[in-house]
Amino acid sequence: MSVALLWVVSPCEVSNGTGFLESVREGKSFFDSSRHRNLVSNERINRGGGKQTNNGRKFSVRSAIVATPSGERTMTSEQMVYDVVLRQAALVKRQLRSTDELEVKPDIPVPGNLGLLSEAYDRCGEVCAEYAKTFNLGTMLMTPERRRAIWAIYVWCRRTDELVDGPNASYITPAALDRWEDRLEDVFNGRPFDMLDGALSDTVSNFPVDIQPFRDMIEGMRMDLRKSRYKNFDELYLYCYYVAGTVGLMSVPIMGIAPESKATTESVYNAALALGIANQLTNILRDVGEDARRGRVYLPQDELAQAGLSDEDIFAGRVTDKWRIFMKKQIHRARKFFDDAEKGVTELSAASRFPVWASLVLYRKILDEIEANDYNNFTRRAYVSKSKKLIALPIAYAKSLVPPTRTISLLS
């Protein structure tokens, strides 16, 4: 299951470059410029993710504390994820309090010269322009520094997703993902392995980006290697966070919160998380048939059983009244996450709002298309036509012009 990306990204098919795959399997270096070009000409990734916002002044979750058969109380996936939200928000607030206290990081040793770093960012922009056209258009309104940083994160996410979702995914093992995580650690320590790593390493040295969401995305790839069923929504929520909600946490420090916003930092991160979860749930509902053909069911097993359905019904592709009722509930849940996400988009810096609003408006319309297809997501792929996109984008742009509220936000 491909991930949802950067609170956004148009649904597209992806493929994996052999040069990139070799680097993970064999640990080869791409410091030679010809090898750089071989690598960067073949990368891809997909789609966007998030978590819900606060209700009132205190954080609340949809799921209660889970009790084990022995009576022990354990944290839900949403509560576990919120710990990551707090960590990232604290990192940003520390920077806002005093930039003088931040650690001074050394220049990133990208092979070659500064021109190569600029070339790396340009290549990241080319990949984004090719596979996320609407989002890339929106980034043109951002400052050059923020735009390049978002490109770098996009490409890293795309490469990560390709490990388990590209045409060469059968070659990927848990050990390969471990090596990819080792490379991530080197990126954050200023030791990039290749040119594109150099772009990301430069980005994380200039913005208050925490490494944990990146690690968590790799964990989501591990989950895809070992798991093809989810017994309840709590399990599915954690997966959606890993592969998509993480991207919201990666990108908010780049996009920035509007100086005039009165919302708490945590609430804006929760909104980013909510949009990621909403986008990934939408991907799952759109791709039921495609995933079933790969032997995967990304739907809560307990809720299927409650609806009188089973995996066999999905593999058979039967659109019944039971299926329609089940799908209506799943779509309602996804829309609730979109609603939660809306509360935080306005709090972003003015130049960053349009691409996020475009993501939200367009992805939510996929749910409308599933309904228009009479809930047949087995053999009919729901997509938003170009004409509908042309109508929706001005609406998204108009929403992006609305400034943050001047009073204390309900998110805080």
C-alpha positions in Angstrom: 0.0 0.0 0.0 1.6 3.2 -1.1 1.7 6.0 1.3 0.0 9.4 1.3 2.5 12.1 1.0 3.2 15.6 2.3 -0.4 16.1 3.4 -1.0 15.6 -0.3 0.0 14.1 -3.5 -1.9 13.0 -6.5 -2.5 9.3 -6.8 0.0 7.8 -9.3 1.6 4.6 -10.0 5.3 4.3 -9.1 8.3 2.2 -9.9 11.7 1.6 -8.3 15.1 2.5 -9.9 17.6 -0.3 -9.9 20.4 1.9 -9.0 18.6 2.9 -5.8 17.7 -0.7 -5.0 21.3 -1.8 -5.4 22.4 0.9 -3.0 20.2 -0.5 -0.2 21.0 -4.2 -0.9 24.7 -3.8 -1.4 25.7 -0.6 0.3 27.2 1.0 -2.8 28.2 4.6 -2.8 26.8 7.1 -5.3 29.4 9.8 -4.6 30.5 9.5 -8.2 28.5 12.0 -10.2 27.6 9.6 -13.0 26.2 7.2 -10.3 24.2 10.2 -8.9 22.5 10.7 -12.2 21.7 7.0 -12.5 20.1 7.1 -9.1 18.1 10.3 -9.4 16.6 9.4 -12.7 14.7 6.5 -11.4 13.0 7.3 -8.1 9.3 7.4 -7.2 6.8 7.5 -4.2 3.1 8.1 -3.4 0.4 9.8 -1.4 -0.3 11.8 2.1 -1.3 11.2 5.9 -2.3 12.5 9.6 -4.1 12.4 13.0 -7.0 14.0 14.7 -7.1 17.3 16.5 -7.9 18.2 20.1 -11.5 18.6 21.3 -11.5 21.6 23.7 -8.3 22.3 25.6 -7.2 18.8 26.3 -6.1 16.1 23.8 -8.8 13.5 23.2 -8.7 10.3 21.3 -11.4 8.3 19.5 -10.3 5.1 21.1 -10.4 4.4 24.9 -7.6 2.8 26.9 -7.4 -0.9 25.8 -7.7 -3.6 28.5 -5.8 -6.8 28.0 -7.4 -10.2 28.9 -5.5 -10.1 32.2 -7.0 -6.7 33.0 -3.9 -4.6 32.3 -4.5 -1.2 30.8 -2.5 -0.4 27.7 -2.2 2.7 25.5 -4.1 3.0 22.3 -2.2 3.6 19.0 -3.5 7.2 19.0 -2.0 7.9 22.4 1.3 6.3 21.4 1.4 8.5 18.3 0.5 11.6 20.4 3.8 11.2 22.2 5.6 11.8 18.9 3.4 14.8 18.3 4.5 16.3 21.6 8.1 15.7 20.9 8.0 17.4 17.5 6.0 20.3 18.9 8.5 20.8 21.7 11.3 20.9 19.3 9.7 23.6 17.3 8.8 25.6 20.4 12.4 25.5 21.6 13.5 27.0 18.3 10.8 29.7 18.5 11.9 30.7 22.0 15.5 31.3 21.2 17.3 30.5 18.0 20.5 31.5 19.7 20.3 28.4 21.9 20.1 26.0 18.9 23.1 23.8 18.2 25.2 25.2 15.4 25.5 22.4 12.9 28.4 22.0 10.4 28.0 22.4 6.7 26.8 19.2 5.0 29.6 17.5 3.2 27.9 16.9 -0.1 30.3 15.3 -2.6 31.6 17.8 -5.1 30.7 21.4 -4.4 27.8 23.7 -3.5 26.6 23.4 -7.1 26.0 19.7 -6.5 23.8 20.5 -3.5 21.8 22.9 -5.7 21.6 20.2 -8.4 20.3 17.7 -5.8 17.5 20.1 -4.8 16.6 20.8 -8.4 16.3 17.1 -9.0 14.1 16.7 -6.0 11.9 19.5 -7.5 11.8 17.6 -10.8 10.6 14.4 -9.2 7.9 16.4 -7.3 6.8 18.2 -10.4 6.5 14.9 -12.3 4.6 12.8 -9.7 2.8 15.4 -7.6 1.8 18.1 -10.1 -0.9 19.8 -8.1 1.2 19.9 -4.9 4.2 21.1 -6.7 2.2 23.9 -8.2 1.3 25.0 -4.7 4.8 24.9 -3.5 5.7 27.7 -6.0 4.0 30.1 -3.6 6.4 29.1 -0.8 9.8 30.8 -0.1 12.6 29.1 -2.0 14.1 27.7 1.2 10.8 26.1 2.3 10.0 24.9 -1.2 13.4 23.1 -1.6 13.1 21.5 1.8 9.6 20.1 1.1 11.0 18.7 -2.2 13.8 16.9 -0.3 11.4 15.4 2.2 9.1 14.3 -0.7 11.8 12.5 -2.4 13.0 10.7 0.7 9.5 9.5 1.4 9.1 8.4 -2.2 12.3 6.4 -2.1 11.2 4.8 1.2 7.8 3.8 -0.1 9.4 2.3 -3.2 11.2 -0.2 -1.1 8.1 -2.2 -0.5 5.7 -0.9 -3.1 7.8 -0.7 -6.3 8.2 -3.4 -8.9 11.4 -4.6 -7.2 9.7 -4.9 -3.8 10.2 -8.7 -3.8 13.9 -8.2 -3.3 13.5 -6.1 -0.1 14.1 -7.8 3.2 13.9 -6.5 6.8 17.7 -6.3 6.7 17.5 -4.0 3.7 15.2 -1.7 5.7 17.6 -1.8 8.6 20.3 -0.6 6.2 18.0 2.2 5.0 17.4 3.3 8.6 21.2 3.3 9.2 21.4 5.7 6.2 18.7 7.8 7.7 20.7 8.1 10.9 23.7 9.2 8.8 21.6 11.8 7.1 20.6 13.4 10.4 24.2 13.3 11.6 25.4 15.2 8.5 26.9 12.2 6.7 24.8 11.9 3.5 25.4 8.7 1.4 24.4 10.2 -2.0 23.3 13.5 -3.6 19.6 13.2 -2.6 20.5 12.3 0.9 22.6 15.5 0.9 19.5 17.5 0.1 17.6 16.0 3.0 20.6 16.4 5.3 20.9 20.0 4.5 17.1 20.4 5.1 17.1 18.8 8.5 20.1 21.0 9.5 18.2 24.1 8.7 14.7 23.3 10.1 13.6 21.8 13.4 12.7 18.4 12.0 12.7 15.4 14.4 14.1 12.0 13.2 11.3 10.0 14.8 8.6 10.4 12.1 11.2 9.2 9.5 12.1 6.2 11.6 8.4 5.5 12.0 7.8 5.6 8.2 10.4 2.9 7.8 8.6 0.9 10.5 5.5 1.2 8.4 7.4 -0.4 5.5 8.5 -3.2 7.9 4.8 -3.7 8.8 3.9 -4.1 5.1 6.5 -6.9 4.8 5.0 -8.9 7.7 1.3 -8.0 7.9 -1.6 -8.1 5.5 -4.5 -8.0 7.9 -5.6 -5.6 10.7 -7.8 -7.0 13.4 -9.3 -3.6 14.4 -9.1 0.1 13.7 -6.6 0.7 16.4 -4.1 -1.5 14.5 -5.1 0.1 11.2 -4.7 3.6 12.7 -1.1 2.8 13.7 -0.3 1.6 10.2 -1.8 4.8 8.7 0.3 6.9 11.1 3.5 5.0 10.1 3.1 5.3 6.4 1.2 8.6 6.1 0.7 10.5 9.3 4.4 10.7 9.7 4.6 13.0 6.6 2.5 15.6 8.3 4.9 15.7 11.2 7.9 15.9 8.9 6.5 18.8 6.8 4.9 21.1 9.4 8.3 22.4 10.6 9.1 23.3 6.9 5.7 24.8 6.1 5.7 26.9 9.3 2.9 28.1 11.5 1.6 31.6 10.9 3.1 34.2 13.3 -0.4 35.6 14.0 -1.8 32.1 14.8 -3.2 31.7 18.4 -3.5 27.9 18.1 -1.1 25.7 20.1 1.8 24.1 18.2 0.5 20.7 19.3 -2.9 21.3 17.8 -1.4 22.2 14.4 0.6 19.0 14.4 -2.6 17.1 15.3 -4.3 18.6 12.3 -1.4 17.6 10.1 -1.7 14.1 11.5 -5.4 14.0 10.9 -5.0 14.9 7.2 -2.4 12.1 6.8 -4.8 9.6 8.4 -7.7 10.8 6.3 -5.7 10.6 3.1 -4.4 7.1 3.8 -7.9 5.9 4.8 -9.1 7.3 1.5 -6.3 5.4 -0.3 -7.3 2.2 1.4 -11.0 2.6 0.5 -10.2 3.5 -3.1 -7.8 0.6 -3.6 -9.7 -2.3 -2.0 -9.9 -4.2 -5.2 -6.3 -3.6 -6.2 -5.0 -4.6 -2.7 -7.2 -7.7 -2.7 -5.6 -8.9 -5.9 -2.3 -8.7 -4.0 -3.8 -10.8 -1.1 -4.1 -7.8 1.2 -7.1 -6.4 3.1 -6.5 -3.0 4.8 -9.8 -3.0 6.5 -10.6 -3.7 10.2 -11.4 -7.4 10.5 -13.7 -6.9 13.5 -15.8 -4.3 11.6 -16.1 -6.5 8.6 -17.4 -9.3 10.8 -19.9 -7.0 12.5 -21.2 -6.1 9.0 -21.6 -9.8 8.1 -18.6 -9.7 5.7 -15.4 -11.6 5.4 -12.2 -11.6 3.3 -14.0 -14.0 0.9 -16.5 -11.3 0.1 -13.8 -8.9 -0.8 -11.8 -11.3 -2.9 -15.1 -12.1 -4.7 -15.7 -8.4 -5.3 -19.4 -8.5 -4.5 -21.1 -5.2 -4.1 -24.0 -6.0 -1.8 -26.2 -4.0 0.6 -24.0 -5.2 3.5 -20.9 -3.9 1.6 -22.6 -0.5 1.0 -23.5 -0.1 4.6 -20.0 -1.1 5.7 -18.4 1.4 3.2 -20.7 4.2 4.3 -19.3 3.8 7.8 -15.7 3.7 6.6 -16.2 6.8 4.5 -17.8 8.7 7.4 -14.8 7.9 9.5 -12.4 9.2 6.8 -14.5 12.4 6.5 -14.3 13.0 10.2 -10.5 13.0 10.0 -10.7 15.5 7.1 -12.9 17.7 9.3 -10.3 17.5 12.1 -7.6 18.4 9.6 -9.4 21.5 8.3 -9.1 23.1 11.8 -5.3 23.4 11.5 -4.6 24.2 7.8 -5.5 27.8 8.3 -3.0 28.1 11.1 -0.1 27.4 8.7 2.0 30.2 7.3 0.2 32.0 4.4 2.5 30.8 1.7 2.1 27.1 2.7 -1.7 26.9 2.9 -2.6 26.4 -0.7 -0.9 23.0 -1.4 -2.3 21.6 1.8 -5.8 22.9 1.1 -5.5 21.5 -2.5 -4.6 18.1 -1.0 -7.5 18.2 1.4 -10.1 19.3 -1.1 -9.1 16.9 -3.8 -8.5 13.9 -1.7 -11.8 14.3 0.0 -13.5 14.2 -3.4 -12.2 10.7 -4.0 -14.7 9.6 -1.3 -17.4 11.3 -3.3 -16.4 9.3 -6.3 -16.5 6.0 -4.4 -20.1 6.9 -3.6 -20.8 7.8 -7.2 -19.5 4.4 -8.2 -22.1 2.8 -6.0 -19.3 1.7 -3.6 -17.8 -0.6 -6.3 -14.2 -0.2 -5.3 -13.4 -3.7 -6.5 -13.4 -3.2 -10.3 -13.8 0.6 -10.6 -11.1 3.0 -9.5 -12.4 6.3 -8.0 -10.6 9.3 -9.3 -11.2 13.0 -9.6 -11.4 14.1 -13.2 -9.4 17.0 -14.6 -12.6 19.1 -14.9 -13.5 18.6 -11.3 -9.9 19.4 -10.3 -10.1 22.7 -12.2 -13.3 23.6 -10.3 -11.9 22.5 -6.9 -8.5 24.3 -7.1 -9.9 27.8 -7.0 -11.9 26.8 -4.0 -8.7 25.6 -2.3 -6.9 28.7 -3.2 -9.7 30.9 -1.8 -9.6 28.9 1.5 -5.8 29.4 1.6 -6.3 33.2 1.7 -8.3 33.0 5.0 -6.0 34.1 7.8 -5.8 32.4 11.2 -8.3 33.2 13.8 -7.3 36.1 16.1 -8.9 34.5 19.1 -7.8 31.4 21.0 -8.4 28.4 18.7 -10.7 25.6 19.6 -7.7 23.4 18.8 -5.7 24.7 21.8 
